[in-house]
Amino acid sequence: MSPLNLKSAGLLLLAPLLLTAAPSSRWTVFETARDNGHRLAMLAAPAAGAVTPGVLTVDPAQKYQEMVGFGGALTESSAWVLAQLPSEKRAEVLRRYYDPTEGIGYTLARTHINSCDFSLSMWALDETPGDYDLHHFTLEPMRRWLMPLLRDAQKVAGQDRFKLLASPWSPPAWMKTNNRMDDGGSLRGEYAPAWANYFVKFVQRMKAEENIGVWALTVQNEPQAKQVWESCLYTPEQERDFVKKHLGPALAGAGLSGVKLLALDHNRDLIEAHAGASLGDPGSAKYLWGMGLHWYVSSDFAASSRVHAKYPDKPILFTEGCWEGGDKIGAWEHGEGYAQQMIGDFKNWVTGYIDWNIVLDQRGGPNHVGNFCDAPVIVDTNTKEVRYGPSFYYIAHFSKFVRPGAQRIASSGDPAGLDSIAFANPDGSLAVVVLNRTDAAVTFTLAVGGEALACTVPAHAVQTYLRHRP
């Protein structure tokens, strides 16, 4: 079967992902490659038989963590950018991400409680100083831009599939020691009960007023980062105590124990300290589902394995990562970086992946403090052109074929120059992702339960080998 060429006018444009029927073989290969124009192209099944020298062995009988899913952040900035598009183009972007058939498999989303740097301005849901009982709490600041995006993403994904994670970047200024939402500061002790109830009101109002369920919460975005944008500092012990004494009891008392609560929501180099404090204390651990993880600063993937070894019943979810410095839509290394990060994290017990902004404008914004970043989808708000970069396709090689409920399975013997990982889906299919970041094609044997396939992955390419259910 010839590949589907999804390259158009020199841009990485997304063609419909309603792919044609699979070959008669049990195997189908999907490929994205820098040099041949393939963008999630479906290829003919590889030939049976072994080649030398490298062998990638997959053992479906040896299983590890269950996967929660994949998704991206629905920020006010992303909402504004999408609102600049004609309605049909806006709808297409959401379908390409979240539609169960046409999309790349997204079921997770992350949004912000109060504003974040990827907001149009700084705002809170209760701006009234001293409003301890939150009489003035309102979702109104979310309604112009953010709420329509959240509603539409949920509609496209399906309410039963859509899982929303909500994270605060900062409490309202009047609750903080520095009397401002940016520049760090910390939560004033006398407002800890009110801040805990703020989470409760957010979850309750989202459901009652918008029919949007909140699947999970994080305690604080990047609790050890003092930023020029919205931020609030917690030591590991302060985070533990807030969960144990205030947030956990407030959620439980409101009948919201089913909402999953994650600690940390920051970088790998901090996960052991925060897990030790929050998961190591029974008083806080009983309220926590697990840990949230970002990729900035550290590439110590094994830190997650060390935490898993101590707290095996507490999942670790990747909750944010992006490439900083503005729009770099054609940067192939960004796509490769996503795949490398996902493989490293999944091999160390991470259960799902939430990217940062799903879409940004041609500057990598808007961002009210100028902290511009890249995104998998970039919209030129002047020309209304939608561009899908390498990152979009590299993420899709995981998210489209590794379904919620899949389990990572053993893979070993990566041939020289390759990184790989394998999963067993709930329907019995297998997905094996192979990454080549080198300048040369690599030929290898894929061995799975007595089957041997002769495979070649081009230079600077990613492939997903899908074995269909029996």
N, C-alpha and C positions, 0 to 999 in steps of 0.2 A: 504494500500500500504506500503510495507516495505521501510525503508529509504535507500538512496544511501550512501554506506559507502565509503567515499573518503579518508580514512586513508591508507597509504601505507608505509611499511618499517619503521614505527615509525616516519615518517615525515609528516608534514601537506602539502601534495601535492594536487594540484588542478586537479580534474577530469573535463572532459568537462561539461560545464554548459548548454548544450543542453538537457534540462530536459524532461522526458517523459510526456505524456499527463496528465493533471490535473484530479483528481477524478471527478465523476459526480456532487458532491456537488459544490456549488458556492465557497467554501472555500478550500484553500490549505495552508499548513503550511510548512515553511522552518526552519531548526534548525541547529545551531552550538553549540556544548556543549563540555565542557572540558573532561568529564569522559566517554562518550559513543562512541567516535569516529566520531560523526556526524560533517560534515563540509559542511554547506549549503545543508543539506540533505532534500529531499522532503518527507514529512510524509503524512499519511492519514488525511482526513478532521476530525476535532474534532467533537465529538458527540453533537447533539443538546440537549439543556437543561441546567438548571442552577445548580451550585454547590455553596457551602458556604465555607468560609465566604466572600471572597473578590469579588467585582464586578468592572470590568473595563468597563466604559461606553463610547462609541464613538458616537458622534453626527455629521453626515456628513453635516447637514444643517448649522452648525456654522463654517465659514471658516475664515482663517487668510492669511498669506503671501503666495505668489506664489514662487515656488522653481525654481532656475536657473539651478541647476544641481550639479554634483559631479566630482571630478577629483584629479589630483596629479601634483607634480612639475616635469618637464622635465629639469633637470639640466645637466651641462656638466659631472658631476660625474656619474649620472645615464646613460647617453649616453655612456660613456666609459665602464662602467660595462657591459652593454648590448652588446657592440661591442666585448667583450671577449668571447661571446657565439657563438656556431655554429648558422648559419643563421636561421635554423628551430626553435631552442629554443628561440632565440631572438624574432622571429615573434610570437611565442606562448605567450610570456609574454605580448606583445602588444595586442594580441587578447583577452587575459584574462582580460585586463583592458578596452579596447576601442571598441572591436567589438560589434556592436549593438545586435547581437544574442548570441554569445558565451561568451561575456564579462560580467563584473559586472556593466555595465551602465555608465562608465566614458564618459563625454563629455567635461569637462573642463580641462585645463592645465595651469600651470604657469611656466614661464621661466624668466631668468635674462637678463637684459640689462647691458653689461659689465660683468665681472666675479663676482662670489660670493664665499663664503667659500667652497661650494660644486662645485668648479671648480678645474682643475688640476694645475692651476697657476693663478696669478693675471694678468688681461689684460683688455684693453679698446678698443672700436671700433674707437677711434681716439686718438693716442698716441702722436700727434704732438703738443708740447707746443705753446700756443698762436694762435692756428688755430681757430680763432673766427668764421670764416665763414664755418668751418667744411669741407674744401676741401679734407681732408685726411680721412674722415669718411668711414669706410668699414665694411662689415659683415664677412670679411675673417676669423677673429679669431673663428667664430662660425661654420665654414664649415667642419672641420675635424670630430668633434664628435657630436656637438649639433644639427646642421642643419639636418643631416639624421634622427635623432630621431624625431624632430619636424615634418618633412615631412611625416615620416611613421606613426606617431600617427594620424596625420590629415587624411591620406589615410585610415587607419583602421576604424577610427570613422566615416568618411564621412565628406567632406568639409562643408556641410551645417549644420552638428551637432557639429563640433569641435569649441570650443571657447577658444582662447588663451589669457591669462592675462600675461603681461610683467611688471617686476618690476626692478628698478635699486637698487643695493646695494651701489653704489658710482659713482659719476661722475669721469672722468679722473683726475688723480692727479693734473694736471696743472690747473684745475678749482677750486681747493680747498684751504682753508686757511692754511692747514698743509702740502700742497704739496705732499700728499700721499693718496692712496685709502683706506688704513686701518686706524685704530686708531682714528676714529671719524673725527674731523674737520668738516667744513661746506662749503657750496657753496660760493665762492667769488662773491660779488654783481655785479662786472663788467662782470662776465660770466653767469649771470642768463639768458639773452636772448639766448646765445649760447647753454646753457644746455637745455632750452626749445626747441630749434630747433633740438637738438640731438634726443629728443623723436620723433619729426616729421619725421626726416630722418629715424629713426629706423622703424617706421610704414610703411613709403613709400617704403623703400628698401625691407623690408620683403615681401611686396605684389608684387612689380615689379620684384624682382630678384628670389624669392623663391615661389611665389604664395601662401604665408601663410598670411592670414589675422590676424591682431591683434584686438581682440574683446575688450580688456580693458587694461588700464594702471593703476598702482599705482604711486603716486608721489615719494615715497621713501620707501624702506623696512626698517622697524623699525627705524623711524626717531629720537627716543630718546635713542638709544642704541649705546654707544661708544664701539666698539668691536676690537679685535685684527685682525679681518678680515675686508673685505670691509664694510665701514659704512660711513654715513654722517648725521650730526645732524641738525634737524629743531625743533624749538619751534612750538607750535600750530600756533602762529602768523606768524612765518616765512613761514610755509607751506601755510597758507592762502594767504599771500602776493605773494608767488611764483606762486600759481595757478591763482590768480586774475590779476596779472600784466604781467605774462610771459607765463606760460604753457597753461592756458586756451585760451588766445588770439592767441597763436602760433598754437594750434591745430585747432581752429576755422578758422583762416586765411588760413590754408592749406586745408580747406574743410574736416577736420577730426573730426567734431563735433559728428559724430556717434560713435566714439571710446569712450567707457565709461571710466570715470576717477574717481578713488577712492582715498580718503585721508586716513590717518593713517597707515594702513598696519602694525599694532603693537598691543600691548596687550590690554585686556579688561579694565585694570585700567586707560588707557589713552583715551578711546574712547569719554568720555564726554567732556574732555578738547579740543580735536581736533575737535569734531563735533561742539562744541560751537563756536570755532573760524572760521572754514571753512564753515560749514553749516549755522551758524548764521549770516554770512555776505553775503548779496545778491550778492555782486561783485564776490565772489568766488563760492558761492553755485550754481550759474547759470551754471558753468562749471562742477560741480561734479555730478556724478551719485549716489555715495553713499560712504560707508566706508568699509575698509578692516580690518579684525580682526585676531589676533593670540591668542593662548591659554596660553602662558607662563605667569608665575607670578600669575595671578588672576583667581579665579573661580567665580567671581561676574557676573554670567550670566545675572542678572537683569539689568546691566548697558546698555545692548543693548535695553531692553524694555524702559528704561528711554530716550535713544536717539530716539528711534522710536516714542515715545509719542510726542516729540518736532518736529521731522522732519519725518513725516509718509510717505512722498513721496520719501525718500532717502533709498534705500536698504542697508542692511548690509550683506557682504559676508565674510565667513571665508576663509582666504587666506594662512594660514600656521599653522601647528602643528606637532610635532613629539616627540618621546621619546628619550632623550639624553643619551649618555654614550656608544654608540656602539651597535653592533648586539646583540640582545637578542631575537632570532627568536622564541623561545618557550614560551615567557613570556605571559601567559594567561591574566595577569592583563593589559597588553598593549591593547589587543583587547577590554576588558571591558572598559578601559579608553576612547578609541575612541567612543564607543557607549554612555557612560555617557556624554562625552563632546558634542556630536552631539544632544542628546536629550535635554540637558540644553540649548544649543544655539538655536535650532529650536523652543523651547517653548518660546524663547525671540526674535523672529522675524528675526533670521538669515536666509538667503535665499538660501544658497548653501555652499558646503564644498570643499576646495582644500587642500588635504594632502600635506606634504612635499615630499621628494624624493620618486618616485615610486619604485625604486630599488637601493640597495647599495651592496657593497661587504661584505665579511665575517668579516671585521673589523668594518663595518658601515661607510665606506668611498667609494672612496678616498675623502679626504678633505685636502686642501693644508695648513691648520693651525692645523690639528689634532682634529677638533671639530666633532668627530664621533657620529653618531646617529643610531637608529634603523630604519627599513623600513618594510613595509608589505611584500615585496619580497626581499629575500637575495640570492645573487649568490656567490657561492664559485668559484672564478676565477681560482683556481688551478684544481679542479675536474670538473668544469662546471656544478655542481649541482645547480638546482633552487629550492628554498624552499619558500613555502607560509606560512606565520605565522598566528597566531590568528587574528592579526590586519586586514589582508586581508579579512578574512571571516566576521569579525564583520562589517567592512565598507560595505561589499557587501550586508549585510542585509538591509541597507538603499539604497545604490546606484543602486542596480539592480532592486528594486521594487518601488522606488520613482522617477518618471520620470520628466524631465524638463517640467515645466508648471503645475506640481502638486500643490495643495494647502494643507497646513496644516489644519486639522479639529480638532474640540474639542475632547479631551479625558480627563476623570476625574475619580477619585476614585481609583488611583493606589493601588492594594492590597499590604499588608505589604511585604516589601522586593523587590518590583518590581518598575522599571521605564518604562514608555511607551510613545509612541507618535503615531499619526495617520495622514494619508494623503489621499486625493482624487486625483487620477490621471486623466489626460485629457480624457482618454478613458472610464472613468466611474468606473474603478476598485478602490478598497480601499486597502491600505497597513497599517497594524498596527504592530509596532515593540515593542516587550516586552523584557526587559533586567532583568535578575536575577543575581545579583552579590553575592548572599548569598551562604552558604554551604548546603542549603536544597532545595529540590524541592518545588515549590509553585503551588497550585491548585487554580484556579479562574474562574469566569464567565466573558466571553467577551460578552457584550451586545451592539448590533448595530441595531438601528432602528427597534426594535421589535424582532430581532433575539437574541437568547441566546445560547452560545456555552460553553461546559464544557472543560476547558483547563488545562494543566499542563506544566509548564516549569521547566526543570531540574536545579539542582544547577549549578552555573557558566555557564550559557547558554544564548543565545539570539535566539528569534524566530521572524519570520515575518509571520503574518497572512494576506494572500492575498485573498480578496473577488473579484471574477471575475465580470466583467461588466454584467448587466442583459442581 
